[in-house]
């Protein structure tokens, strides 16, 4: 290798560096430290020395290497030096990660990319260095762990907490031991670093990434699934971030949330949804519902649906959901925040039900949805057909809520009856928060109370929903294994929810009237008579 070849190689490296992605340049700058400069300068110096080997030899400034005996020339050795130094640098850079000393430069890079709105590069850089960032964030190093060990034992009474209750020491002796223990552990603790400055720098990086609204929005646009990578590292900021993340997704009809819910309609068994890995967000949350139970995704989704219904109520513009259905039930619903929110709850609760989660997953958002839907319901009489199955989109939403609650209740037919989250403690309309079907019954009772006491809902649609529900009731009632569930459902309907929410005369009379007007021919006549008698008794009791 001669001097021209060296210049060519250097020029080529400069050209390659100029065209590599920005994130790779930043990573290179992050990892390239004093050692890298030493390797480069040593290699460059040695190659230059070999290029002028004859000159140095003439002045006697060369060792007796006798390269000729191995048939080596200065050009060959220059190439070997270049190849060896390059391999050393590649190996070193590949093994290098984000270290404590580099966290400040890393923070600068993150801030720089955020200011420039280069979010794809920002999250690529962070994602590749996430394990090291988490380690610095938690100060998970041997010396800091040693400090924490002594800090935990610096409590002056901790030594006595481990003693048996019957063990007694003289008070003076206890005081002396306490003083000695605090002095020893205080000195030992001070001998180890806490790395607080590095922890603070890592915390600033996480704040910029997870709590900056502009950055979160950029993540959703550039790398929406990057958010899932931050779970499991015990970042204090993650819970607040994930709520904001889901809130942003549900408010954007073009987001991955809408896309995944639309393409996640296949059922695995019963009414349970199949959750393919390609739907990464839904699979992350619901393939293991303990994650959803911990992250509480129902809150941002439910709150966003409520906010949408409230905004439509307060707006002076006409509410499109009071207009005719047209093809809304086929296409338009997939862009609707309300429908997607209902379907999100359906996937979540059904997954939790099958996985044995003993928690209602806040399906009680549904009665709140129904209350606001009924409040907003003002059909456009000029364009709406009152005799259609769903006269307006709001009618369709009410049907979806009722139908979904019925599915959660009826799913007991496909689940072992001894599974903890479906075992009934009582058939009365009392809360059992660990029982999903029972919670769905109480929620359904509250929805029915809203529907049957509203002047906005016409008699025809009340009868329609009543028939949907009582079809489920009689399906359960005819089988002895599920008769207790049918009794619990009927009690929830009669009470208009849980037992402390006493049914009114208006509600009981409307429920009885609707029941008498549904088609009861397919059902057992004795069972129908029993239900009618109980509903009549409720009317009498409410009027007394």
Secondary structure, DSSP 8 states (H G I E B T S, - for coil): --HHHHHHHHHHHHHHHHHS-HHHHHHHHHH--HHHHHHHHHHHHHHHHHHTHHHHHHTT-S----GGGGT--HHHHHHHHHHHHHHHHHHHHHH----GGGHHHHHHHHHHHHHTT-HHHHHHHHHHTHHHHHHHHTT-SHHHHHHHHHHHT-STTHHHHTS-TT----HHHHHHHHHHHHHHHHHHHHTS---HHHHHHHHHHHIIIII-HHHHHHHHHH-GGGGGGGTTS--TTHHHHHHHHHHHHHT-TTSHHHHHHHT---EEETTEE---TTSHHHHHHHSSHHHHHHHTHHHHHHHHHHHHHHHHHH-SS--GGGS--TTTTTTGGGG-HHHHHHHHHHHHHHHHHHTT--S-TTTTHHHHHHHHHHHH----TTT--TTSTTSSHHHHHHHHHHHHHHHHHHGGGGS-TT-GGG--S-SSS---TT-HHHHHHHHHHHHHHHHHT-TTS-HHHHHHHHHHHHHHHHHHHTSGGGHHHHHHHHHHHHHTSSTTS---HHHHHHHHHHHHHS--TTS-HHHHHHHHHHHHHHHHHHH-
